[in-house]
Amino acid sequence: MLHVYTTNARVDSYELSAKLYTLTAVDIIPESMKHKNLPDDQRFTGGLKSVIQPKIGARIMLTRNLDVSDGLSNWVQGKIAGFILNDQITVAVLVLFSDIKIGKEAILQSKYNLSSFPPNSVPIQRLEGNFTTGQAYVALSRSTSLSGLFLTDFSANRIRVSSTVHSEMERLRSMCKTQPQLLLPDTDCPHVNISLLNARSAKHHFIDIQKDPLLLSCDIKCLTEAHCFDNSEMNIDGFTCNKLSYKQQQQTHGLLLYSKQELAVQLVRALKLPFVELIEVKITKGTCSIILILIYKSPSSSSSECVKTIQDLCPSSESEDVIILGDFNLNKQSVPAHYAQLNQYFQTLNYQQCVSNQTTIYGSTLDLVFSTGKLPHIMTNACYYSDHFIILIQKKLRSL
């Protein structure tokens, strides 16, 4: 059980019946600071007290990374197994961690004789334990399920909120209140609403993707860098999913293409090619249809390699319209020559590139939309769970 208190005084008063050992901090002060009076206040000492009095059996928690490779990282927990004294002065604290793998290297390299202490006791020469702003979030996040979380004597006014976090939350809320809407001049003409987003792992942001009102309003949702596995459950109510799975050994980043179930969608192909991942579908809505090709180009490939790979994949636009969209990893601002080479190739096939604004928070335009026929309406919108923007596409359909 983990006990969380709002003040250090309450921590100090918890179970003080056993023998206490006194640990006094030793200040190491640079020459340039020795003439100054340093404050004896935990707010100015990194949360460290001048004196602490722990006891054997007390629960402890590391609040700094001591040796991550040895498992001695922030928030690992254990209990005090003993103390090593030198002339009645405590020089080290032995901690028995909940996982016996933690601190194996520290035990082997210890200069102390640990034979009289419980096996797997790890010598720790500094204990730190103090919460600051945001302690409620950090403490409660230790529980892996709601069923394992119990709050007693809860008082909301004891929770401290970071002003920086509060400002960021308000900024994100304001973004959600200003969702753009795409409107065709002729709203009666048949059309499809399509969204494109580099999700930076749909697997990790799937709840956000499921709930995003902007994505839900679209007929088709295209996600690159999805990081979805063959057995991943990535279903969204009301949508049919086509995917190209993530395979790390093949350097496949994964694609997801969702379409509303009332649309007739035919999967043409899903391919992992050199430098390019691709899903192609044919979408039919009433008497109208469109071909949609979702692409992710590896950032390690050049524009010429991309053109060489996809030159046999671009269908003719004579019979029906085609949209080719995705993350091409060619920044039209910083490498205009590479972008121009790709754009020139598509222009020879009667495609036009429709995205003019930045598509990432860094000011780059990596996500592109190439279209035949009547150009679609394009808008971009910031996305709080990815560093790429959501690209909104509204395309008028051509009758069969």
C-alpha positions in Angstrom: 0.0 0.0 0.0 1.3 3.5 -0.9 0.4 6.2 1.6 0.3 9.7 0.1 0.2 12.8 2.4 -0.1 16.5 1.5 2.6 17.7 3.8 6.0 16.4 5.0 4.9 16.9 8.6 2.2 14.3 8.2 4.7 11.9 6.7 7.0 12.4 9.7 4.2 11.6 12.1 3.4 8.3 10.4 4.4 5.2 12.5 7.3 6.6 14.6 7.3 3.9 17.2 10.3 1.9 15.9 14.0 3.0 16.3 14.8 6.0 14.2 18.1 6.6 12.4 19.3 10.1 11.8 20.6 11.1 8.4 22.1 14.6 8.2 22.6 16.2 4.8 26.2 17.2 3.8 26.2 20.3 1.7 28.8 20.4 -1.1 29.1 24.1 -1.9 31.1 25.6 -4.8 33.8 28.1 -3.9 31.8 30.8 -5.6 28.8 30.2 -3.3 30.6 29.8 0.0 30.2 33.4 0.9 26.4 33.2 0.6 23.9 32.1 3.2 22.1 29.2 1.6 18.4 28.9 2.7 17.4 25.9 4.8 14.1 25.6 2.9 13.0 22.6 0.9 11.6 24.8 -1.8 15.1 25.9 -2.6 17.0 22.7 -2.0 15.5 20.4 -4.6 13.0 19.0 -2.1 15.8 17.7 0.2 15.6 18.1 4.0 18.6 18.9 6.2 17.8 16.0 8.4 15.6 12.9 8.0 14.9 10.1 10.4 13.9 6.8 8.6 13.5 3.4 10.2 13.8 -0.2 9.2 10.7 -1.4 7.4 9.8 2.1 6.2 8.5 2.3 2.7 10.6 4.5 0.4 10.4 5.7 -3.2 13.1 7.0 -5.4 12.3 10.5 -6.8 15.4 10.8 -9.1 17.0 8.5 -11.7 20.1 7.1 -10.0 20.9 4.4 -12.6 18.2 3.7 -15.2 20.1 0.8 -16.7 20.1 -0.9 -13.3 16.4 -0.2 -12.6 17.1 2.6 -10.1 14.8 5.1 -11.7 12.2 7.6 -10.6 9.3 6.2 -8.7 10.5 2.6 -8.1 9.5 1.5 -4.6 10.8 -0.6 -1.8 11.4 -0.8 1.9 14.4 -0.1 4.2 16.1 -3.3 5.1 18.9 -1.8 7.2 21.5 0.9 7.8 25.3 0.9 7.5 26.9 2.9 10.3 30.4 4.3 10.7 31.2 5.5 14.2 27.4 5.7 14.9 27.0 7.8 11.7 24.7 6.5 9.0 26.6 6.3 5.8 24.3 4.2 3.6 20.7 2.9 3.6 19.9 -0.6 2.4 16.7 -0.8 0.4 14.9 -4.0 -0.6 13.0 -3.1 -3.8 9.7 -4.8 -4.8 11.5 -6.2 -7.9 14.6 -8.3 -7.1 16.1 -7.3 -10.5 16.4 -3.7 -9.4 19.9 -2.7 -8.2 21.7 -5.9 -9.2 24.7 -4.0 -10.5 24.7 -1.7 -7.4 24.9 -4.7 -5.1 27.9 -6.2 -7.1 29.8 -2.9 -7.1 29.0 -2.0 -3.4 32.0 -1.3 -1.2 30.0 -2.4 1.8 29.7 -5.8 3.4 26.1 -6.8 2.9 26.3 -10.4 4.2 24.4 -9.6 7.4 21.5 -8.0 5.6 18.6 -9.5 3.7 19.4 -10.8 0.2 19.0 -8.4 -2.7 19.3 -5.3 -0.4 20.5 -2.4 -2.5 22.7 0.3 -0.9 21.3 3.8 -1.6 23.4 6.7 -0.4 20.7 9.3 -0.9 17.0 9.3 -0.1 14.7 11.9 -1.5 11.0 12.1 -0.9 8.8 15.2 -1.5 5.9 16.1 -3.7 5.6 19.4 -5.5 3.0 21.0 -7.8 1.0 18.2 -9.6 1.6 15.6 -6.8 -2.0 14.4 -7.1 -1.6 13.5 -10.8 1.8 11.8 -10.2 0.5 9.8 -7.1 -2.8 8.7 -8.6 -1.1 7.6 -11.9 0.8 4.9 -9.9 -2.5 3.0 -9.8 -3.0 0.9 -12.9 -6.7 0.5 -12.6 -9.7 2.2 -11.0 -10.5 -0.9 -9.0 -7.2 -0.6 -7.3 -7.6 3.0 -6.3 -9.0 4.2 -3.0 -9.3 7.8 -1.8 -10.0 8.5 1.8 -10.6 11.9 3.4 -10.4 13.5 0.0 -10.3 17.3 -0.1 -10.2 18.9 -3.5 -8.7 22.1 -2.2 -5.5 20.3 -1.2 -4.7 19.5 -4.8 -2.2 22.0 -6.3 -2.3 22.7 -10.0 0.6 24.0 -12.1 -0.2 27.3 -13.7 1.7 26.2 -16.8 -0.4 23.1 -17.2 -3.6 25.1 -16.6 -2.7 27.6 -19.4 -1.9 24.7 -21.8 -5.3 23.0 -21.0 -7.1 26.3 -21.7 -5.2 26.6 -25.0 -6.2 23.0 -26.0 -9.9 23.7 -25.1 -10.0 26.8 -27.2 -8.7 24.7 -30.2 -11.6 22.3 -29.8 -14.1 25.1 -29.8 -13.0 26.4 -33.2 -13.4 23.3 -35.4 -13.6 24.4 -39.0 -16.3 23.2 -41.4 -15.9 22.6 -45.1 -18.7 23.8 -47.4 -18.9 23.4 -51.1 -20.5 26.3 -53.1 -23.1 23.8 -54.3 -24.0 21.8 -51.2 -26.4 19.6 -53.2 -23.8 18.1 -55.4 -22.5 14.6 -54.3 -19.2 14.8 -52.5 -17.0 13.1 -49.9 -15.3 14.6 -46.8 -11.8 13.1 -46.3 -9.3 13.7 -43.5 -5.6 13.0 -43.5 -3.4 12.8 -40.4 0.0 11.5 -39.5 -1.1 10.1 -36.2 2.4 9.5 -34.7 1.1 6.1 -33.6 -2.6 5.6 -33.8 -2.1 2.8 -31.3 -1.0 5.2 -28.6 -3.6 7.9 -29.5 -6.5 5.7 -30.4 -8.9 7.1 -27.8 -8.2 10.6 -29.1 -8.8 9.4 -32.7 -12.0 7.7 -31.7 -13.4 10.8 -30.0 -12.1 13.6 -32.3 -15.2 15.3 -33.6 -13.4 16.6 -36.7 -12.3 13.1 -37.8 -15.7 11.6 -36.9 -17.4 14.2 -39.2 -15.5 12.9 -42.2 -16.6 10.1 -44.6 -13.1 8.8 -44.9 -10.2 9.0 -42.4 -6.7 8.4 -43.6 -3.9 7.8 -41.0 -0.2 7.5 -41.7 2.5 6.2 -39.2 -0.3 4.3 -37.6 1.9 1.7 -35.9 -0.9 -0.9 -36.0 -0.2 -4.6 -35.7 -1.9 -7.4 -37.5 -3.8 -8.3 -34.4 -4.5 -4.8 -33.3 -8.2 -4.0 -32.5 -8.5 -0.6 -34.1 -12.2 -0.5 -34.9 -14.3 2.7 -34.8 -18.1 2.4 -34.6 -19.8 3.1 -37.9 -16.6 2.8 -40.0 -14.9 0.0 -42.0 -11.2 -0.3 -41.5 -8.5 -1.2 -44.1 -5.0 -1.3 -42.8 -1.4 -2.0 -43.7 0.2 -3.4 -40.6 3.3 -2.1 -38.8 6.3 -4.4 -39.1 9.4 -3.0 -37.4 11.8 -5.6 -39.1 10.5 -4.5 -42.5 10.6 -0.8 -41.5 6.8 -0.5 -42.2 5.2 2.3 -40.3 1.6 1.2 -40.9 -1.5 2.8 -42.6 -5.1 3.0 -41.6 -8.0 3.9 -43.9 -11.5 4.2 -42.3 -14.6 4.6 -44.4 -18.2 5.1 -43.3 -20.1 1.9 -43.6 -22.8 3.4 -45.9 -20.1 3.9 -48.5 -19.2 1.1 -50.9 -15.5 0.6 -50.6 -13.4 -1.9 -52.6 -9.9 -2.6 -51.4 -7.7 -2.6 -54.6 -4.3 -3.2 -52.9 -2.3 -2.7 -49.7 1.5 -2.8 -50.4 4.8 -2.3 -48.8 7.2 -1.3 -51.6 10.7 0.0 -51.4 10.5 3.4 -49.7 6.7 3.6 -50.0 3.7 2.1 -48.1 0.4 2.2 -50.0 -3.4 1.5 -49.6 -5.6 1.9 -52.6 -9.4 1.8 -52.5 -12.3 2.5 -54.9 -15.1 4.4 -53.2 -18.6 4.5 -54.6 -21.4 6.8 -53.4 -24.6 6.3 -55.3 -23.8 6.7 -59.0 -20.5 8.4 -58.3 -17.0 7.0 -57.5 -13.5 8.0 -56.7 -10.1 6.2 -56.4 -8.2 7.0 -53.2 -4.5 6.1 -52.7 -3.0 6.6 -49.2 0.8 6.8 -49.2 3.6 7.1 -46.6 7.1 7.7 -48.0 10.1 6.9 -45.9 12.0 10.0 -44.8 15.2 8.1 -45.8 14.3 8.0 -49.5 14.7 10.7 -52.1 12.1 12.2 -54.4 13.6 10.3 -57.3 13.4 7.0 -55.5 9.7 7.8 -54.6 8.9 8.6 -58.2 10.6 5.5 -59.4 8.6 3.4 -56.9 5.1 4.8 -57.6 5.4 5.6 -61.3 3.6 2.4 -62.3 0.9 2.8 -59.5 -0.8 6.0 -60.5 -4.0 5.2 -62.3 -5.3 7.0 -65.4 -7.7 9.8 -64.7 -9.7 9.4 -67.9 -12.6 7.4 -66.5 -12.8 8.6 -62.8 -11.2 11.0 -60.4 -8.2 10.0 -58.3 -6.8 11.5 -55.1 -3.3 10.5 -53.9 -2.6 11.7 -50.4 -0.3 11.1 -47.5 3.0 12.0 -45.8 5.6 12.3 -48.5 8.3 13.5 -46.1 9.4 16.1 -48.7 9.5 19.6 -47.2 8.5 22.0 -49.9 10.0 24.9 -47.9 13.5 23.5 -47.1 14.0 21.2 -50.0 12.1 22.8 -52.8 14.0 21.0 -55.5 13.0 17.6 -54.3 9.4 18.7 -53.9 9.5 20.2 -57.4 10.7 16.9 -58.9 7.8 15.0 -57.3 5.3 17.6 -58.2 6.5 17.8 -61.8 6.1 14.0 -62.2 2.4 14.2 -61.0 1.7 17.1 -63.3 2.7 15.0 -66.3 -0.2 12.7 -65.3 -2.6 15.6 -64.9 -2.5 15.7 -61.1 -2.4 18.9 -59.1 -1.0 19.3 -55.6 -3.6 21.1 -53.5 -1.9 21.8 -50.1 -0.3 25.2 -49.7 -0.2 25.7 -46.0 2.2 24.2 -43.4 1.1 20.7 -42.2 3.3 20.4 -39.0 3.8 22.5 -36.0 7.4 23.1 -37.2 6.3 25.1 -40.2 7.0 22.3 -42.8 4.6 21.0 -45.5 5.1 17.2 -45.5 1.5 16.0 -46.0 0.4 16.5 -49.6 -2.8 15.9 -51.6 -2.6 15.3 -55.4 -5.9 15.3 -57.3 -7.2 14.9 -60.8 -10.4 16.5 -62.1 -12.0 19.4 -60.2 -9.8 20.5 -57.4 -11.0 19.7 -53.9 -11.5 22.2 -51.1 -8.6 22.0 -48.6 -8.3 23.2 -45.0 -5.8 22.4 -42.2 -6.5 22.2 -38.5 -4.0 21.8 -35.5 -4.2 18.5 -33.7 -3.3 18.3 -30.0 -2.1 14.6 -30.0 0.2 14.9 -33.1 2.8 17.3 -34.4 1.1 17.1 -37.8 -2.1 19.0 -38.7 -5.3 17.4 -39.7 -5.9 18.0 -43.4 -9.5 18.3 -44.4 -10.5 17.5 -48.0 -13.9 17.9 -49.6 -14.0 16.4 -53.1 -16.9 16.7 -55.5 -17.7 13.3 -57.1 -17.9 12.5 -60.8 -20.8 10.4 -61.9 -20.0 6.9 -63.4 
